[in-house]
């Protein structure tokens, strides 16, 4: 396997892992009355055009039961935010949206508790 093939395989594995975390986070949010949806920006290892969102747009958007906006960036453990993701967080929090970065369902439950939901 050459270098490019190894990088493609590693990228595909990374996407699967983050997607599975995202699916688990969405389940937890929905179980707690949060209207939420996720974005899948890649399919089968190929980038696809997204007509929704903006640079740095969080992986999950939605509304808390009280109507307040929610934006969640899902990251694999030890993965860092990009500059665009940080900038989006600043903009969204400035607009009154609850913005958070989560790596697991446990962090998602902590987020829900921090906004006053019983989790």
N, C-alpha and C positions, 0 to 999 in steps of 0.2 A: 504494500500500500504506500503510495507516495505521500508527500507532505500535504498536498491539497486534499486528497481523499481523507486523510486522517483528520484534518481540520473540519471537513464537512461532516464526518461521522461524529466528532466531538460536539459540533454545533447542534446536530440533530438530537443527540442525547441530552444536551443542556435544555433545549426547547421542550422536550418531553417532560423533563423533571419540573421545570417551571410551570408548564401547563397543568401537570397533575397537582401541584401545590395550589395553583389558581382554582382548579375545580373544587378542591377541598375547602378553600377559603369561601368560595361562592356558596357552597352548601351550608357552611356555618352561618354566613350572613343571612341567607334566606330562611334558615331555621329560626332565626331571631327577629323575623319580621322586616328585614331590610330588603327593599326592592333594589336589586343589583344585577348588573350584567357585565360580562367580560369581553375583551377584544382579543381575537386571535389574528395576529398580524402575519403569521407565517403558516404555510401548509406544505407538508411533504418536503421540508427543507428549503423551499423556495420562497423568497420574499414576494408578497403580493400587495398590490396597491390597496390602501385603506382610505376611504373617503370620509371616514369619521375620525374626529380627534385632531390632534396637533402634535408637534414635536414634544416629546416628553410626556405625552398623555398617559395617565395611569392605566394599569391593566384592568382595573375594575372601577366602574362608576355606578352610582346609585343614590338612593335616598333613605335616610334613617326614618323610623316610624314617625318622628316628630316633623318630618318634611325637610330637615336640613340635608344638604348635599354631602355625599361621601365619595372620596376618591382614594383608592388603595393601589399602591404599587407593590406587586408581588416579586420577591427576590429569592433566589436560592441562598442557602446559608453561605456567608462570607462573600456574597456578591455585592458590589457597590452601585450606587446610583450614578447615572450619567449626569453631565452638566445640564442637559435639557430636562431631565427628570427633576433635578433639584430646583431648577427655575420654575417648572410647572407647579411644584409644591408651594413655592413662595406665592405665586400668582393665585393659586386656588385657596390657600389659607387666607390670603388678603381679601378674597371674595366671601369669606365666611364658611367655606367648605371644610369639612373634617378631612384632612389628608394624612395618610399614614403609610409607612412601609412595613410590610409583614413578611415573615419567612416561614410561617407555620400557622396551623389552626390555633395553637395556644396563644400566639401573639394576636390573632384575630379576636379571640375571646377577651383578651386583655384590652384590646381596642374598644370592643363593645362595652365593657365595664367602665372604661374611662369616659364614655359619653352617656353613661347613666342607664344602659340597658342591662337587664339581668341575664347573665350568661352562665 
